[in-house]
Each structure stands twice: as structure tokens, then as C-alpha cells.
Amino acid sequence: MSRSVNRSMSAGSLVPIGGDGEAGAHLVCFPHAGGSEMTYAPWRAELADRYRLWTAARRSPGGGAEGGSGWDTLVSAHAAAVSALPGEITLYGHSMGALLAYETARLLRDDGRAVSRLVVSGREAPHIVRRLVVPDDPVELAKTAADLYGGIPDELLDDPDMLHVLGQALMRDYRIFTEYRWRPGEPLDIPLTVFAGADDPVVGEDGAREWKRHTTGPFQAVTIPGGHFPGPEGTAAILATLRESA
């Protein structure tokens, strides 16, 4: 079944996080599950001269779910917002955000507004099925995510209140993610770069290389230092690629 961008969706799903508005190029970042609108704000120091930077938020700046809940609703909201940006557009996503960036690129392509490049990390190719069992208790979920993926500071894990807040954010995002089903279709025709951490416990090199089947354009799979979340060296490699492609 064909899909199209619903332009009645709120453009508030994009949150500006800095950069040169005159650069003529945009970088839209899709955070991992539990990530915030400011997850990629530190990237301004390296990329602000090349891009206008945006976060694809999973809730509107005023709070609440963007356009309600649901995977397709979320993708449509992102596509509607991204399609309004003038100039060249690069999408970057990590983990759950990688799938959102990919599906946003597909929907925009189908609507005649192809993006310039897709860069992803921390996720196997979309056709590889990963089923999640989401605990009912937010604190239990946060602890499970910390054990599996890492990336949660010890001081937060020792704070029950903050752990509950994080667990609620993860629960909201994971429940949306459980709705995702890859739909076969024509591959993208844009450059696609995939980064995988050398010590990522959930994403192997084979799963990263499987992204190749999702574009007819130039493809590169890169193994970087770190686990599921890139460390300083891995982040530097991602930033270097994004600077080169601007």
C-alpha cells in the first residue's frame, strides 16, 4: 500500500538545536529510545558551520506525544516537518532513531522529496526482526536497558526518582517501537553510511552490512570503537563523515 506525507501534521516535531541558518544544508537527528531533544546539541561545536541542526522530537516542545502515539503517525509527522526545510537534507539516527530516520527518508522519497543522505548507527538493517518485551515497571525497564545497552551514568542508576523518569521515557518510546514492521519496497537511491560499535552487544557487523540492500546509492559500513553508544572516538568518526557530506 502506497503512503504519502500528511502535511496537516504538526511541524513542531523538529526542534532547532543550532547551526548556521544560511548554510543551505540541514542535519536532522533522530535520538535513541529515551533520548531528548537536546541529545545532539553538543554536536553544534563541530557541525554548526556546515548545517542547520534539528532534533526530530518524539513529543512536541510543549510536552505530550507528537500527534498522539503510533509508529506511522510519528513517521508522518517527521516527514511533514522535514519536507518543509529548504535545501539539502541529511538524516542521522541512532538505534530506534535509525529506523525512524530510514522510514522518514522512504516516505519523503515516495512523496517526491528525497533527502540527500542517510547516516545511521546502533541498529541492524530494518528487515531484521527484533522483538522487544517491555516490562510494566519503569524502573525495571531502565535497569534492563542499562544492563543491555549501557550508556546510563551510575549516578542516575543510583537515583530512584531519576531512574523512574528515564524508565517512563523509555517505556513510551519502546511501546511505539514495538509497533514497527518493515514493509518491503523499492530501496532508497541515496548515499547510506552505517556505523556499528566494535563491542556493541546487540548489533553485529553482519547486521550492519545488511543495510546495503536498502539503497542503490553509495554504501559504507564502518566499525567504530565503543559499544552500543559511541564513545569519543566513535563519535568523532560519525562527525567527520557528516562534515564531509555537507
Backbone as CSV, one residue per row, in Angstrom:
resi,resn,N_x,N_y,N_z,CA_x,CA_y,CA_z,C_x,C_y,C_z
1,MET,0.852,-1.197,0.000,0.000,0.000,0.000,0.878,1.234,0.000
2,SER,0.632,2.179,-0.916,1.439,3.385,-1.006,1.125,4.318,0.141
3,ARG,2.136,5.110,0.507,1.977,6.071,1.577,2.325,7.444,1.052
4,SER,1.830,8.476,1.690,2.200,9.841,1.337,2.301,10.672,2.601
5,VAL,3.010,11.801,2.493,3.205,12.678,3.629,1.911,13.385,3.972
6,ASN,1.515,13.326,5.218,0.340,14.040,5.702,0.779,15.432,6.143
7,ARG,0.566,16.435,5.298,1.083,17.767,5.586,0.261,18.528,6.614
8,SER,-0.800,17.900,7.117,-1.537,18.510,8.223,-0.879,18.223,9.561
9,MET,0.153,17.333,9.570,0.842,17.018,10.815,1.615,18.228,11.300
10,SER,1.765,18.351,12.600,2.448,19.493,13.183,3.921,19.504,12.820
11,ALA,4.428,20.698,12.408,5.850,20.851,12.145,6.641,20.962,13.438
12,GLY,5.975,20.957,14.582,6.650,21.046,15.863,7.467,19.828,16.198
13,SER,7.454,18.793,15.333,8.257,17.614,15.621,9.737,17.876,15.386
14,LEU,10.104,19.002,14.781,11.505,19.374,14.630,11.848,20.478,15.619
15,VAL,12.910,20.251,16.378,13.362,21.225,17.372,14.724,21.752,16.940
16,PRO,14.874,23.073,16.732,16.181,23.607,16.322,17.194,23.505,17.460
17,ILE,18.393,23.038,17.147,19.436,22.940,18.184,20.700,23.689,17.801
18,GLY,20.623,24.561,16.778,21.752,25.428,16.471,22.200,25.294,15.034
19,GLY,23.282,26.002,14.736,23.850,25.939,13.408,23.585,27.180,12.597
20,ASP,24.198,27.214,11.427,24.144,28.358,10.530,22.906,28.273,9.652
21,GLY,21.974,29.163,9.885,20.752,29.168,9.101,20.966,29.522,7.648
22,GLU,22.145,30.099,7.318,22.434,30.481,5.937,23.242,29.410,5.199
23,ALA,23.552,28.309,5.880,24.419,27.302,5.276,23.767,26.602,4.089
24,GLY,22.446,26.529,4.070,21.751,25.886,2.966,21.665,24.386,3.073
25,ALA,22.171,23.826,4.175,22.097,22.383,4.389,21.560,22.133,5.793
26,HIS,20.795,21.092,5.933,20.168,20.759,7.211,20.566,19.349,7.630
27,LEU,20.786,19.181,8.937,21.015,17.868,9.528,19.922,17.627,10.557
28,VAL,19.122,16.592,10.331,18.040,16.239,11.248,18.455,14.967,11.978
29,CYS,18.519,15.049,13.324,18.993,13.939,14.151,17.824,13.264,14.857
30,PHE,17.799,11.952,14.804,16.742,11.144,15.408,17.350,10.395,16.597
31,PRO,17.019,10.774,17.837,17.655,10.161,19.005,17.221,8.717,19.240
32,HIS,18.018,8.053,20.044,17.712,6.703,20.513,16.514,6.734,21.454
33,ALA,15.974,5.575,21.778,14.870,5.487,22.735,15.285,6.110,24.065
34,GLY,14.427,6.948,24.608,14.725,7.636,25.847,15.535,8.893,25.664
35,GLY,15.994,9.166,24.435,16.771,10.369,24.169,15.894,11.606,24.211
36,SER,16.542,12.759,24.343,15.808,14.019,24.470,16.049,14.899,23.253
37,GLU,15.347,16.025,23.226,15.514,16.990,22.142,16.933,17.564,22.098
38,MET,17.662,17.508,23.214,18.994,18.095,23.272,20.108,17.044,23.227
39,THR,19.778,15.808,22.917,20.787,14.747,22.878,21.963,15.112,21.983
40,TYR,21.685,15.728,20.845,22.743,16.032,19.888,23.155,17.499,19.889
41,ALA,22.736,18.260,20.882,23.150,19.656,20.995,24.669,19.812,21.050
42,PRO,25.424,18.905,21.721,26.884,19.057,21.724,27.527,19.003,20.345
43,TRP,26.827,18.475,19.350,27.390,18.397,18.007,27.497,19.762,17.333
44,ARG,26.866,20.774,17.938,26.942,22.115,17.344,28.378,22.575,17.175
45,ALA,29.236,22.232,18.150,30.617,22.705,18.118,31.358,22.244,16.870
46,GLU,31.011,21.064,16.344,31.699,20.510,15.183,30.966,20.743,13.862
47,LEU,29.657,20.956,13.930,28.868,20.948,12.690,28.120,22.243,12.403
48,ALA,28.167,23.201,13.336,27.324,24.395,13.180,27.684,25.229,11.964
49,ASP,28.934,25.119,11.482,29.328,25.885,10.293,28.923,25.188,9.004
50,ARG,28.478,23.941,9.114,28.105,23.168,7.922,26.601,22.985,7.766
51,TYR,25.898,22.961,8.887,24.473,22.636,8.858,23.672,23.555,9.778
52,ARG,22.389,23.626,9.499,21.396,23.983,10.497,20.956,22.669,11.126
53,LEU,21.096,22.558,12.459,20.842,21.294,13.133,19.456,21.263,13.765
54,TRP,18.824,20.094,13.670,17.487,19.880,14.218,17.430,18.522,14.917
55,THR,16.582,18.434,15.925,16.232,17.147,16.513,14.823,16.780,16.091
56,ALA,14.641,15.544,15.647,13.302,15.026,15.364,12.728,14.520,16.687
57,ALA,11.922,15.352,17.311,11.420,15.039,18.650,10.273,14.045,18.578
58,ARG,10.207,13.184,19.587,9.094,12.239,19.659,7.957,12.782,20.509
59,ARG,8.080,14.020,20.921,6.970,14.727,21.552,7.146,16.193,21.219
60,SER,6.052,16.939,21.211,6.111,18.343,20.846,6.838,19.117,21.925
61,PRO,7.415,20.314,21.607,8.122,21.095,22.605,7.270,21.420,23.814
62,GLY,5.952,21.474,23.665,5.078,21.771,24.781,4.749,20.563,25.627
63,GLY,5.301,19.391,25.251,5.050,18.160,26.009,3.964,17.343,25.342
64,GLY,3.857,16.090,25.719,2.851,15.202,25.151,3.350,14.556,23.888
65,ALA,2.735,13.485,23.496,3.165,12.767,22.303,2.858,13.584,21.076
66,GLU,3.779,13.574,20.126,3.591,14.297,18.874,2.508,13.619,18.044
67,GLY,1.358,14.289,17.925,0.279,13.770,17.087,-0.309,12.486,17.642
68,GLY,-0.219,12.279,18.952,-0.698,11.031,19.528,0.394,9.989,19.481
69,SER,0.036,8.731,19.645,1.037,7.675,19.639,0.934,6.907,18.342
70,GLY,1.908,6.048,18.107,1.865,5.209,16.931,3.030,5.471,16.007
71,TRP,3.637,4.383,15.522,4.808,4.497,14.674,4.523,5.269,13.392
72,ASP,3.479,4.886,12.659,3.191,5.551,11.382,2.860,7.018,11.568
73,THR,2.156,7.341,12.649,1.848,8.742,12.935,3.116,9.539,13.153
74,LEU,4.045,8.950,13.877,5.304,9.622,14.174,6.116,9.851,12.907
75,VAL,6.230,8.835,12.069,6.979,8.975,10.827,6.348,10.039,9.935
76,SER,5.025,10.055,9.857,4.345,11.046,9.028,4.597,12.463,9.542
77,ALA,4.601,12.628,10.865,4.874,13.944,11.443,6.286,14.399,11.110
78,HIS,7.251,13.492,11.238,8.627,13.853,10.908,8.771,14.200,9.432
79,ALA,8.170,13.395,8.568,8.292,13.636,7.127,7.675,14.973,6.741
80,ALA,6.531,15.299,7.342,5.886,16.580,7.033,6.773,17.747,7.436
81,ALA,7.430,17.628,8.591,8.288,18.706,9.064,9.548,18.814,8.213
82,VAL,10.167,17.673,7.920,11.403,17.692,7.140,11.155,18.197,5.724
83,SER,10.017,17.855,5.151,9.729,18.260,3.770,9.636,19.774,3.623
84,ALA,9.400,20.477,4.726,9.290,21.943,4.668,10.644,22.637,4.698
85,LEU,11.715,21.900,4.963,13.038,22.507,5.029,13.580,22.740,3.616
86,PRO,14.092,23.936,3.332,14.675,24.184,2.016,16.106,23.667,1.943
87,GLY,16.552,23.313,0.756,17.939,22.927,0.579,18.188,21.452,0.826
88,GLU,19.478,21.098,0.917,19.867,19.707,1.084,19.628,19.248,2.520
89,ILE,19.230,17.990,2.652,18.870,17.449,3.963,19.603,16.122,4.172
90,THR,20.277,16.024,5.310,20.885,14.765,5.756,20.143,14.300,7.003
91,LEU,19.821,13.025,7.048,19.178,12.443,8.222,20.178,11.547,8.939
92,TYR,20.239,11.693,10.273,21.060,10.805,11.097,20.199,10.239,12.216
93,GLY,20.327,8.938,12.460,19.580,8.329,13.555,20.384,7.247,14.239
94,HIS,20.172,7.116,15.551,20.862,6.089,16.328,19.851,5.139,16.952
95,SER,20.093,3.831,16.800,19.273,2.788,17.407,17.824,2.908,16.923
96,MET,16.861,3.085,17.810,15.476,3.291,17.368,15.406,4.471,16.399
97,GLY,16.195,5.506,16.652,16.218,6.669,15.769,16.698,6.346,14.368
98,ALA,17.529,5.301,14.226,17.982,4.906,12.899,16.811,4.443,12.044
99,LEU,15.909,3.663,12.651,14.733,3.201,11.912,13.794,4.350,11.587
100,LEU,13.626,5.283,12.515,12.773,6.442,12.246,13.345,7.289,11.112
101,ALA,14.657,7.481,11.115,15.286,8.256,10.042,15.106,7.554,8.695
102,TYR,15.313,6.248,8.683,15.158,5.469,7.457,13.728,5.531,6.928
103,GLU,12.750,5.317,7.791,11.362,5.336,7.332,10.928,6.735,6.918
104,THR,11.474,7.755,7.571,11.190,9.129,7.150,11.756,9.370,5.757
105,ALA,12.969,8.888,5.509,13.574,9.022,4.177,12.754,8.296,3.120
106,ARG,12.255,7.116,3.447,11.419,6.362,2.499,10.136,7.117,2.180
107,LEU,9.486,7.647,3.197,8.221,8.332,2.974,8.435,9.600,2.159
108,LEU,9.508,10.316,2.447,9.811,11.521,1.666,10.126,11.164,0.211
109,ARG,10.866,10.088,0.007,11.153,9.639,-1.361,9.866,9.335,-2.113
110,ASP,8.963,8.622,-1.450,7.701,8.273,-2.090,6.873,9.507,-2.426
111,ASP,7.104,10.582,-1.676,6.355,11.821,-1.888,7.078,12.784,-2.823
112,GLY,8.221,12.369,-3.360,8.946,13.212,-4.302,9.884,14.210,-3.682
113,ARG,10.211,14.044,-2.409,11.122,14.974,-1.717,12.253,14.168,-1.077
114,ALA,13.119,13.609,-1.916,14.182,12.757,-1.407,15.206,13.565,-0.611
115,VAL,15.721,12.977,0.468,16.795,13.612,1.214,18.111,13.313,0.520
116,SER,19.180,14.007,0.951,20.468,13.890,0.266,21.290,12.710,0.742
117,ARG,21.147,12.367,2.021,21.987,11.308,2.588,21.352,10.783,3.852
118,LEU,21.609,9.492,4.140,21.153,8.859,5.373,22.372,8.272,6.079
119,VAL,22.513,8.619,7.362,23.591,8.091,8.200,22.942,7.500,9.443
120,VAL,23.296,6.251,9.767,22.675,5.581,10.909,23.743,4.887,11.746
121,SER,23.388,4.573,12.982,24.290,3.838,13.865,23.463,3.065,14.881
122,GLY,24.078,2.010,15.434,23.463,1.294,16.539,22.216,0.507,16.204
123,ARG,22.077,0.071,14.957,20.877,-0.700,14.594,21.170,-1.585,13.404
124,GLU,20.688,-2.854,13.490,20.772,-3.723,12.330,19.845,-3.194,11.239
125,ALA,19.963,-3.782,10.058,19.123,-3.379,8.934,17.644,-3.547,9.274
126,PRO,16.788,-2.725,8.685,15.366,-2.700,9.073,14.621,-4.016,8.894
127,HIS,15.029,-4.814,7.920,14.303,-6.064,7.674,14.623,-7.138,8.709
128,ILE,15.623,-6.912,9.533,15.980,-7.881,10.574,15.059,-7.660,11.772
129,VAL,14.326,-8.674,12.133,13.292,-8.549,13.157,13.921,-8.567,14.543
130,ARG,13.548,-7.588,15.350,13.931,-7.574,16.761,12.672,-7.300,17.575
131,ARG,12.263,-8.259,18.349,11.060,-8.112,19.163,11.438,-7.750,20.593
132,LEU,10.756,-6.769,21.145,11.030,-6.306,22.500,9.917,-6.725,23.447
133,VAL,10.295,-7.166,24.622,9.349,-7.376,25.710,9.564,-6.235,26.701
134,VAL,8.557,-5.389,26.859,8.694,-4.181,27.663,8.131,-4.423,29.061
135,PRO,8.967,-4.357,30.106,8.454,-4.522,31.473,7.428,-3.452,31.825
136,ASP,6.513,-3.784,32.711,5.490,-2.825,33.118,6.030,-1.777,34.085
137,ASP,7.111,-2.083,34.767,7.669,-1.170,35.762,8.762,-0.307,35.132
138,PRO,8.633,1.030,35.152,9.630,1.895,34.517,11.041,1.718,35.067
139,VAL,11.164,1.538,36.368,12.490,1.378,36.961,13.135,0.077,36.483
140,GLU,12.353,-0.981,36.434,12.866,-2.256,35.932,13.302,-2.124,34.477
141,LEU,12.533,-1.399,33.689,12.880,-1.199,32.284,14.193,-0.442,32.155
142,ALA,14.359,0.625,32.935,15.584,1.411,32.865,16.800,0.569,33.237
143,LYS,16.661,-0.254,34.271,17.767,-1.117,34.685,18.077,-2.166,33.619
144,THR,17.035,-2.716,32.999,17.240,-3.693,31.933,17.967,-3.065,30.754
145,ALA,17.561,-1.845,30.377,18.210,-1.144,29.271,19.669,-0.837,29.600
146,ALA,19.939,-0.472,30.849,21.315,-0.189,31.261,22.183,-1.436,31.160
147,ASP,21.635,-2.574,31.594,22.393,-3.823,31.530,22.673,-4.241,30.087
148,LEU,21.701,-4.013,29.200,21.828,-4.481,27.819,22.631,-3.523,26.947
149,TYR,22.321,-2.226,27.055,22.898,-1.248,26.132,23.987,-0.390,26.758
150,GLY,23.993,-0.244,28.076,24.899,0.706,28.694,24.429,2.130,28.445
151,GLY,25.327,3.090,28.635,25.018,4.483,28.303,24.266,5.251,29.366
152,ILE,23.950,4.629,30.509,23.251,5.310,31.587,24.238,5.532,32.734
153,PRO,24.505,6.772,33.115,25.503,7.053,34.160,25.143,6.384,35.485
154,ASP,26.185,5.992,36.240,25.969,5.329,37.518,25.181,6.197,38.487
155,GLU,25.451,7.518,38.464,24.750,8.395,39.403,23.246,8.424,39.142
156,LEU,22.860,8.250,37.879,21.436,8.189,37.570,20.848,6.855,38.029
157,LEU,21.604,5.786,37.836,21.132,4.473,38.270,20.957,4.401,39.779
158,ASP,21.686,5.242,40.505,21.587,5.259,41.971,20.505,6.204,42.479
159,ASP,19.813,6.887,41.575,18.768,7.845,41.960,17.415,7.275,41.545
160,PRO,16.632,6.743,42.471,15.353,6.097,42.104,14.392,7.024,41.371
161,ASP,14.350,8.291,41.765,13.423,9.217,41.114,13.817,9.468,39.657
162,MET,15.099,9.722,39.435,15.547,9.957,38.064,15.430,8.692,37.220
163,LEU,15.670,7.549,37.851,15.547,6.283,37.134,14.101,6.038,36.706
164,HIS,13.164,6.451,37.540,11.747,6.313,37.198,11.393,7.205,36.015
165,VAL,11.923,8.436,36.012,11.660,9.365,34.900,12.228,8.800,33.601
166,LEU,13.474,8.303,33.672,14.082,7.720,32.481,13.287,6.509,32.009
167,GLY,12.874,5.665,32.956,12.115,4.481,32.598,10.803,4.815,31.913
168,GLN,10.152,5.891,32.344,8.904,6.309,31.694,9.155,6.737,30.250
169,ALA,10.262,7.477,30.033,10.593,7.899,28.672,10.912,6.692,27.796
170,LEU,11.671,5.752,28.333,11.974,4.537,27.585,10.711,3.746,27.267
171,MET,9.819,3.646,28.237,8.593,2.880,28.042,7.743,3.478,26.919
172,ARG,7.635,4.786,26.920,6.871,5.446,25.851,7.471,5.133,24.491
173,ASP,8.791,5.260,24.375,9.436,5.035,23.086,9.417,3.564,22.688
174,TYR,9.672,2.666,23.634,9.682,1.246,23.314,8.312,0.760,22.867
175,ARG,7.263,1.290,23.484,5.921,0.869,23.082,5.601,1.308,21.663
176,ILE,6.119,2.462,21.261,5.973,2.877,19.868,6.780,1.947,18.968
177,PHE,7.998,1.633,19.406,8.882,0.797,18.611,8.312,-0.607,18.387
178,THR,7.593,-1.128,19.373,7.032,-2.475,19.217,6.008,-2.546,18.082
179,GLU,5.505,-1.392,17.619,4.557,-1.369,16.509,5.243,-1.475,15.145
180,TYR,6.578,-1.296,15.129,7.273,-1.223,13.844,7.280,-2.562,13.126
181,ARG,6.907,-2.518,11.867,7.015,-3.659,10.967,7.584,-3.150,9.643
182,TRP,8.710,-3.703,9.240,9.283,-3.292,7.965,8.397,-3.736,6.820
183,ARG,8.140,-2.814,5.878,7.338,-3.112,4.697,8.257,-3.199,3.485
184,PRO,8.253,-4.302,2.767,9.082,-4.392,1.560,8.731,-3.282,0.570
185,GLY,9.715,-2.831,-0.153,9.503,-1.787,-1.140,10.802,-1.474,-1.853
186,GLU,10.753,-0.516,-2.765,11.942,-0.125,-3.507,12.989,0.448,-2.552
187,PRO,14.256,0.089,-2.757,15.301,0.665,-1.909,15.473,2.158,-2.173
188,LEU,16.079,2.826,-1.234,16.452,4.218,-1.447,17.509,4.288,-2.544
189,ASP,17.773,5.491,-3.055,18.812,5.651,-4.062,19.771,6.764,-3.667
190,ILE,20.050,6.862,-2.375,20.901,7.913,-1.827,22.085,7.281,-1.099
191,PRO,23.158,8.054,-0.852,24.272,7.526,-0.058,23.800,7.125,1.337
192,LEU,24.274,5.967,1.798,23.901,5.435,3.102,25.161,4.962,3.814
193,THR,25.406,5.514,4.994,26.546,5.119,5.820,26.032,4.553,7.132
194,VAL,26.560,3.404,7.526,26.146,2.716,8.743,27.350,2.559,9.665
195,PHE,27.188,2.961,10.929,28.232,2.792,11.935,27.788,1.750,12.954
196,ALA,28.708,0.862,13.315,28.435,-0.151,14.332,29.600,-0.178,15.312
197,GLY,29.286,-0.176,16.617,30.315,-0.242,17.627,30.986,-1.612,17.645
198,ALA,32.303,-1.633,17.782,33.044,-2.895,17.778,32.599,-3.806,18.914
199,ASP,32.148,-3.217,20.012,31.738,-4.003,21.179,30.243,-3.879,21.457
200,ASP,29.467,-3.539,20.434,28.022,-3.431,20.614,27.446,-4.827,20.880
201,PRO,26.755,-5.029,22.015,26.239,-6.363,22.322,25.003,-6.760,21.526
202,VAL,24.396,-5.817,20.809,23.142,-6.132,20.111,23.221,-5.944,18.602
203,VAL,24.239,-5.257,18.100,24.370,-5.008,16.661,25.734,-5.513,16.200
204,GLY,25.740,-6.550,15.382,26.980,-7.091,14.856,27.308,-6.521,13.485
205,GLU,28.502,-6.831,13.004,28.929,-6.324,11.701,28.038,-6.850,10.578
206,ASP,27.617,-8.109,10.677,26.761,-8.669,9.628,25.438,-7.928,9.551
207,GLY,24.841,-7.645,10.707,23.580,-6.913,10.725,23.714,-5.510,10.186
208,ALA,24.862,-4.879,10.444,25.100,-3.537,9.908,25.270,-3.566,8.394
209,ARG,26.004,-4.572,7.908,26.219,-4.654,6.455,24.938,-4.953,5.692
210,GLU,23.955,-5.551,6.360,22.687,-5.857,5.693,21.936,-4.590,5.266
211,TRP,22.313,-3.426,5.815,21.701,-2.171,5.354,21.946,-1.952,3.856
212,LYS,22.954,-2.582,3.305,23.306,-2.352,1.899,22.141,-2.629,0.963
213,ARG,21.295,-3.574,1.327,20.172,-3.909,0.460,19.098,-2.817,0.436
214,HIS,19.242,-1.798,1.274,18.217,-0.761,1.382,18.565,0.522,0.630
215,THR,19.624,0.482,-0.178,19.898,1.605,-1.068,20.602,1.105,-2.319
216,THR,20.363,1.780,-3.427,21.123,1.531,-4.648,22.234,2.549,-4.797
217,GLY,22.309,3.495,-3.862,23.348,4.505,-3.884,24.616,4.015,-3.205
218,PRO,25.620,4.883,-3.091,26.869,4.508,-2.424,26.602,4.039,-0.998
219,PHE,27.288,2.959,-0.600,27.064,2.377,0.723,28.384,2.168,1.436
220,GLN,28.376,2.419,2.728,29.567,2.181,3.540,29.148,1.706,4.920
221,ALA,29.733,0.608,5.392,29.535,0.117,6.757,30.857,0.280,7.493
222,VAL,30.817,0.968,8.624,32.037,1.330,9.343,31.950,0.810,10.772
223,THR,32.977,0.098,11.193,33.072,-0.334,12.583,33.871,0.702,13.366
224,ILE,33.307,1.164,14.469,33.932,2.209,15.269,34.172,1.705,16.688
225,PRO,35.101,2.313,17.403,35.320,1.915,18.798,34.082,2.195,19.643
226,GLY,33.865,1.329,20.644,32.756,1.554,21.562,31.731,0.457,21.512
227,GLY,30.727,0.603,22.382,29.651,-0.355,22.469,28.438,0.115,21.690
228,HIS,27.252,-0.056,22.291,26.043,0.367,21.592,26.021,1.880,21.408
229,PHE,26.499,2.603,22.419,26.608,4.057,22.306,28.047,4.421,21.974
230,PRO,28.267,5.207,20.931,29.637,5.541,20.534,30.359,6.312,21.633
231,GLY,31.630,5.948,21.867,32.486,6.726,22.746,33.070,7.911,21.991
232,PRO,34.044,8.594,22.592,34.624,9.780,21.938,35.187,9.502,20.551
233,GLU,35.917,8.385,20.388,36.496,8.086,19.076,35.414,7.761,18.053
234,GLY,34.431,6.987,18.471,33.349,6.649,17.553,32.543,7.868,17.149
235,THR,32.255,8.731,18.111,31.522,9.960,17.807,32.302,10.833,16.841
236,ALA,33.628,10.910,17.036,34.464,11.706,16.141,34.389,11.179,14.711
237,ALA,34.328,9.855,14.553,34.219,9.276,13.215,32.889,9.636,12.561
238,ILE,31.806,9.588,13.339,30.490,9.952,12.804,30.475,11.424,12.402
239,LEU,30.998,12.285,13.257,31.023,13.718,12.970,31.864,14.018,11.733
240,ALA,32.983,13.311,11.577,33.826,13.527,10.407,33.080,13.182,9.123
241,THR,32.328,12.083,9.153,31.543,11.702,7.991,30.475,12.741,7.672
242,LEU,29.822,13.240,8.705,28.783,14.243,8.489,29.380,15.547,7.953
243,ARG,30.569,15.925,8.404,31.205,17.135,7.889,31.573,16.961,6.405
244,GLU,32.083,15.780,6.070,32.490,15.525,4.692,31.312,15.546,3.730
245,SER,30.152,15.144,4.227,28.993,15.026,3.337,28.212,16.323,3.224
246,ALA,28.575,17.331,4.014,27.825,18.595,3.988,28.145,19.376,2.715
